Amino acid sequence: MNFKDYIRVIEDFPQPGIRFKDITTLLQNGPVYKEAINYLAELVKDQQIDLIAGPEARGFVVGAPLAYALGVGFVPIRKSGKLPGKTIEADYSLEYGKDKLAVHDDAIKPGQRVLIADDLLATGGTIQTCVNLIEQLGGEVIGSAFMIELTYLNGREKLPAGKNIYTMIQY
């Protein structure tokens, strides 16, 4: 299946010069959404994953169903102030701004093997921050999985060397 056929590109969003890759058009199509999750699950199924971690918000719509498909747990990584329990936090830069991410301090046990899942790998800042949070809790990041990778932004270079990076679509 050509998943690019289901991704809408919106010019100049959220600011001039950005060509936003909108996955909502893929998510609206149940059979295509299911096939996309199954595709990612097939890519990572042999990685002995204990948990999937996904950053807010689109990482939830990729990571949670991927965790379900694999029969493993899901850990939400949220923006600062959104989680009710005790958390650890880290600042990060986006391709067009700055933000802060948080995770519950008991969400990942030392030695658990964690795959990070998100909709998009762009500059790598969000995912590098997720890696840092997971490793602070003693988790082992075994790789990351994305629906889309923007190869021209070189996000792979910010991710840990030797870790698998799985992508469904590249631009």
N, C-alpha and C positions, 0 to 999 in steps of 0.2 A: 504494500500500500504506500502511496506517496503522501505522507503526512503533511507535506508542504501545501498540498491542495486545500487543507483545512485550517491553515494559519493565515489570519488577516494581517496585513502590514499597514500600519497607520503612520502616515507621514507627520513629522513635526510634533510628536507627542512623546513625552510630556513637555518638551521644549523644542525650539527650532533646530533642525539638523538631525534629530533622533528619528529613526525608522523603527517604531515600536512593533514588536512581534506579538500579536494578540492571540493567545491560545483560547479565548472564550468561544471562538467559532468552532474549534475542535471539541471543546468540552460540551457544547450544546448538542453534538451528534453522538448519542449513546453508543452505537456500535463502533464508531471511530475512537471515541474516548476509551472504551473497553479494549480495543485492539492496541492502542498506544500503551496502556498500562501493561497489557500482556506482553507486548514487544519488549518493554523495559524489564519486566520480570524475567523473561527468557534470557536477556543479556546478563543478568546478575545472579541467576538462580544457584550457581555453583560456588558462591563466595562465602558460604558459612556465616550468614548475616544474623546477628542477634536483634538488632534494632535498625529502623530507618529513622533518620532525623530530617526534618524539613523546615526551612525558614519561612516565616510569615510573609505573605499570605499564600502566594501561588505554590510554594513548596508543600503546603497542606494538600492541595488538590492533586498533586503528583505523589507525594510521599505517603499519605494515608492509604490511598487505594493500592499503592505498590506494596506497602506493609501487609495489607489484607491479603493480596494475591500471593504473597510469599509466606503468610502465616507467622509473621513476626510482629513485634511491638512497634509503635510509632511514638516519637518524641517531638513535640512542637517546639521550635525555637522562635520566640516571639519578640516583638518590639518591647523596649523597656516599659515597665509599669503595667503590663498586660497579664502577667502570671500571678496567681494568688499566693503561692508559697514562697519560701526562701529561694532566691535565685543568685546566679552569678551573671555578670554582664560584660560586654565588650563593645567598644566603638568600632565603626567601620565606615568606609567610603563607598558610595555608589558611583555609577558612571556619571550621575548628575546630582550629587549631593552627599550628605553624611547622615548617619543614623546610629542607633545602639540596639544590640540584640541581647536577649536574656534566655536562660534555660533554668529549669528547677535544679537545685543543687543535688537532688537525689534521683534525677531522671536516668542517669547512666551510671552503671556500676563499673568499678575498675576491671579492665580486661574485656569488657563487652565489645564485640565487633560491630561497628556502626557504618552504615552506608548513608551518605547525605543525598537527598533527592530534592530537586527543584525544577522549575519550568525552564530556566534559562541560565546558561553560563555566559556571562558578558566579560566584565573586567576581572572577575574572580574575588572581589572584595567581600561580598556576602558569604561566599563559601569558605574563604580563608578564615573569616570570623567564626563560622560554625565549627571548622576544624579546631580552632583555638579553644572554644568553649568545651567541645567534646573531650579534647585531650586534657584540659584542666580537671575534668571529672574522672580521668583515668581510662576513658574509652579509647579504643583503637579504631581510628578511621581507616576503613579498608578501601574506600573509594567514593565516587560520587556518580550520580545518574541524572541526566537532564533530557527534557524533551528537545530543547534547542541549544545549540552552541553558536555564538557569534565569533567565528574563528579570527576575524580581523581585529578583535579587541584583545587577543592573546591572554585570555583568562586562565588557560591551562598553566601558564608560567607561574602563577601565584599559588597554585595548588601543590600539595606535597609530592615530591618526586617519588616515583616508584609505586604510586597508588593508581588504581584503574579509574579511568574516566569514561563513562558510557554516555553516548549521545544518540538520539533518535534522528535529529535533523541538524545539518550545519549550514550556516549562511556565511 
